[in-house]
Amino acid sequence: MRDDVWEWDETLYAGAAKYYAAGRMPYPQVVADTMRTELGLDGTGRLLDVGCGPGSLTLLLAPLFESVVGVDADRDMLTNARREAEKSGIDNVTWRHMRAEELPGDLGSFRVVTFAQSFHWIDRPRVAAIVRRMLEPDGAFVHVAATTHEGVPDDGPLLHPRPPRDDIAQLVRRYLGPVRRAGRFALPAGTPDGEADIMRDAGFRGPVVREIGGGSVADRTEDEVVASVFSLSSAAPHLFGDRRAEFERELRDLLRQASPHGHFSERRREVALALWRP
């Protein structure tokens, strides 16, 4: 493990793809509805979803466009995305295995380009400049800021106990150390911010920000909470090495102490849409 300078590597989400669908709460329909209204989407044009993962946002937005391209650097994520598209009967999406830094490739131009929980993993100034050239004149870059693996730590009444997120984080640190892991490297200061300055330096105007979708309650099973932990880059299965099974046993013991019947509730966080214009 290195923490001097973080660099992307192919192990960032190694082994996490199969946990995503169960471990991450889906984006609410209001995300698609808000984008339709704000951007005047009418079923025409093309969408590019960069860092699409297993297609969580891609498939939600696909009906708003004539055609869609989902791009991700993790092959397993794309395998799950294709499977979910087939299950949902969505046939206007093409999936491409590539890093954001390899854009534009041969992908062409787009009406909308989205980054959902992915922009912080890339060379942001470089990719922002590339994407601006890929957008149609009236197009939009949409940065989707969300936390979907866990809910808000409020004290309001819920049907079931909340997952003991603080205790889970402490357990992860006991196995992986006090510094946040990310692939073969570490992130002592967490993921970077400052997107607004980067976008303006790349020539974008805006943003228009809409905060939506928070407050509803998700009921979750023990398996779903376990999956939410393994869906994280900071707790991806490969990081635990030959202690992964031991960690999962301790994690499940922790969850059963919090909820012997194996059911949990969490209140969903808001999703923030930052809409930028070229």
N, C-alpha and C positions, 0 to 999 in steps of 0.2 A: 504494500500500500504506500502511495506517495501523496503528500499534501502540499508540495511546493507550488506547482502550477497544475491546475486541473486541465486535463485534455479528455476529449470524448474518446471512448473506446467501445468496441463491439459488445463488451460484457455489461454495459450500463443497465440493461433490463434482462439480462440472460436468465431464462427460466421463469420470468414473471408473466409472460404473455397469457398462459393458461389460467392465471388467477385474475386477470383484468375484468372479464365479464361479470364474475361473481363478486369481486372485491371492490369495484368502483360503482358508485351510484350513477345511474344514467343521467345524461343531461336532460333537463326538463323540456317539454315541448315548447315552452315559452321562449327558449333560445331561438328556435327556428322561426317562431312567429314574430319575434322582435326583429330578427334579421330580414325577414320578408318585408315588414313594414318600413324599416329604416332604409333599406337598400332598394326597395321597389322590385323585389324578385318576383318573377312571373313564370318560372318554368323554362326560361330560355337561358342561354349563356353557359359558361363553364366555371366550375369550382375547382380549386386546387387546395387540398388539405395537407399541410406539411407537418410531418411528425404525427401521422394519423393514428398510430398504434393499431388497436384491433378494430378501428372504424367507428368508435363510439359517437363522435361528432359527424364524421363523414356520412354515415348512413342516415342520421337524423336530418341532415341538410340535403341529401341527394334528391328528394322530390321537388326541391325548389329550382333545380337546374336541368338543362338538357343533358349535360354530361359532366362527370366528376372524375378527378384523378386524386387518389390517395397515395402519399409518399411516406415511406418510413425506412429507417436504417436497420430495423430488426426484422429478419425474415419470419420468425415465429409470430410476431404481431400481425404481419400481413397474411399469414396462413389463417389465423383466426378471423381476420377481417373478411377474407374471401368466404369463409364458412358462414359467417353471420349474414353476409350479403345474400348468399344462396338461400339460407333459411328464411330470410325476410322477403325473398322474391325481388330484390333490388338489382337491376341489370344494367344500370347506366354508369357504373363505377369501374374504372381501371386502376389496378394497384401496381405501384412501381417500387422496387427495392432500390433506394438511393438515399444518400445523405442530402440535407438541405444545401450544403455547400457545393453540391454537384449540379444544382440548378443553373441555368434553365434546362439543360439537357435538350431533348427534342420535344418538349411538352407544349410549346406554343404559348398563346396568350390566354388570359382568364379574366372573367368579370369580377370574381372574388377569390382572394387567397386567405385561408384561415390558418392560425397557429393556436392550438388548444393545449395548454400545459406542456408546451414543447419549445417555445421561443428561447427560453433561458439555457437550453442545452446546445445552442449552435453559435457560430461566429455571427453575432447579430448585426454588426455594421455591414459586413459583406453580404449577408443574405437579404437584409432589408433593401440594399441598393439593387440587388439582382431582381427581387420581387417587384420593385417599383417599375422596372423595365418590362416585366412580364404582364403587368396589369393593363387592361384596356383604359382609355382616357377617362371614362366615367366609372372605373372600377373601385374596389375597396380592399384594403388589408384589414382583417379583423383579428385582433388579439383576444383570445378567450382565456380569461384568468379564472381559475376554479380550483377548488379542493374537493375531490369527489370520493376519496377513500374514507373520509371521516366527516362527521357532522360538527356542529358548533358545540362548544363546552358550556351550554347554558344550564340553568338550574330549574327550568320549567318542568311541569309534570309530563311524564311519558308513560306509555302502556307497559313497556319493559325497561329493565335497567340499561343504562348507557354502557357501551364498551369501556373498560378501564384504560383509556388511552394513555394516561400518564404512566401507569404501571407497565403497559406494553412497551412504551418508549424506553423505560428504564431497563426492561428485560432485553431489548435489542442492544442497548448500550453495554450491558453486561457481557453479551456475546461478541459484539463487533467493536467495542471501544467507544470512547466518549465523543469522537469526531465523526460527523456525518459521512457515511461512505457513498461513493458514486462510481461504479465500475471499478477499475484498478486503482483509482485515485480517491482522495478525500476532499471534502469541502468544509474547511474550518469555519468559514464565514457564511456558509449556506449558498444558495443559488444567487446569481447576480440580479440587480434591478436596474433602474435607469433607462427603461425602454423608451420613455418619451423623448429624451434627448437624442437617442440613437435614431428614432424614427424621423425626427425633425432634421437631423443632420443628413439623412438619406433623401430629404426632399419631400416628405409627406406633410400633409396638412391635417390638423385636428389635435386631439381626437374628439369624437362624440362618444361619451361613455354612458352605457346603460347597465344598471345593476338590477338583476332580476332573479326570480326563481328560488329565493330562500324561504325558509320558514316551515315548509311541509315536513312531515315526519316519515322516515323510512324505518320499517321493521326489518331486522336482519338476524340471520341465524349464526350460530357459532362458526360454521364453515365459511360463511360470507365474511365474517370479521377476520378469520385466519387468512382468507384470500386477500383481504384489504391490506394486510401487512406485507404479504409476499408480492403484492403488485407494485410495491415501491422500489425505486432505484436504491434507496438507502437500506432496504432489507430484502433485496432480491435473493432468491434461493441460493444462488451460487456463492454468495458472500459467506454463508455459514459452513461451507465445505462439508466435511464428514460429520459435523455437529447439527446439520439441518433437522434431522428427525428428533434429536434431543431438544432442540429449540422449540419445535412445534409441540412436543409433549408438554413442555413447560408453559407454552402459550395457551394451550387448551386447558391445562389445569387452572391457570389464572382466570380464564374466561368462565369456567364452571364454578369457580368460587364467587364470581360476580353475578352469575345467572345460572343456577343449577338446572333450569329447564332448557337452557340453550338458546334463548331468544333475547334480542336486544333491540333498542330503539335509539335513533339519532335524528336530530333536526337538521335538515339540509342547509348547507351554506349558500349564500348568494353566488351567482355567476356574474362576472363583470365582462361586458363586451366593450372593447375599445375599437372604434371604427375610424380608420385613417384613410385619407384620400390622396392619390398621387398628385 
